[in-house]
């Protein structure tokens, strides 16, 4: 019986994996420009970590986590909680008061699989811990904008503030009163959320619910003085960086730990799954997880699957499949035996080289070379060995010339290295 991958889990095959490498390599390059350091955390964590950080009443914790109930451990559904656990456990705040960290890896949520959303998905995650300045908020959004621009992805930035423990309770009561007047017209999820986290009602994607909350009060108009000053400064700093944005009072994010700045980069090219990057500030979460007091934090995550989908849809030409530099065709056992260490020597000199190990015909091997995108081919048969020559072929023009060889292939190796590295 044929065994297939689990629903919501996907193989990343050659031809697509090169796009993943392009996204990850460009991300690492840009993270380095902003002086971020990489951190890697385990996939399994204690369930309580996510319940305390994300919120027990969130959809993620209630419905979507892959949890081993008997062991009370969970496959991480997002990266921030794990990163903060590592930050606290290893005392990173003592080593450096401001930590700028990123991680790249798989996350797991038991959701309905759809375009751009899988049960095992991958994220680029960026966090700054120990910095409260609104400039850091703008800097992170500037980083996200830079990465998406250099990838060639067309997005728009949406911005909101969720206030803080000073101003949010009053707004919460006002919003709850507004929702209760329309509660019977809302979906079942929103009715439930209205008692646990009424802000989440604003984020519902149900068109009927969106219609009911269209005139809901905006938290932007009910911020305390400190939050209002912070939010105004974030917008000023974004303008300094020439990062365009629009305000969205309905954007509240799905995790309980957010406060003040929240943001999303939105695309119109992925249907309902429109966010390719989302994040915000979470001052107070470090202390909530048992770490030192008053450590501010802010971060974002980008979904790699969605970025790759966008690159595929836009038929990006900047990430072609990497071809090989040279294919060495050894015809016959003696010629293949001569070619084998030669190919290894080329690879030691950072040249991408390949050869056939199955004794195929010259025609078949040239097909292999073409399929591998070889720029050049070196053809060595037993007759050529006896004559002390090899044929060096330009695979694009089909022109070829003889190269002298001797039993010791070091001389030939040096000639090839010079030819391939100087063009």
Secondary structure, 3 states (H helix, E strand, C coil): CCCCCCCCCCCCCCCCHHHHHHHHHHHHHHHHHCCCEECCCCCEEEHHHHHHHHCCCCHHHHHHCEEECCCCEEECCCCHHHHHHHHHHCCHHHHCCCEEEEEEEEEECCCCCECCECCEEEEEEEEEECCCCHHHHHHHHHHHHHHHHHHCCCCEEEEEECCCCCCHHHHHHHHHHHHHCCHHHCCHHHHHHHHHCHHHHHHCCCHHHHHHCCCCCCHHHCCCHHHHHHHHHHHHHHHHCCCCCEECCCCCCCCCCCEEEEEEEECCCCCCCCEEEEEEECCCHHHHCCCCCCCCEEEEEEEHHHHHHHHHHCCCCCCCCCCCCEEEEEECHHHHHHHHHHHHHHHHCCCCEEECCCCCCHHHHHHHHHHCCCCEEEEEEHHHHHHCEEEEEECCCCCEEEEECCCCCHHHHHHHHHHHHHC
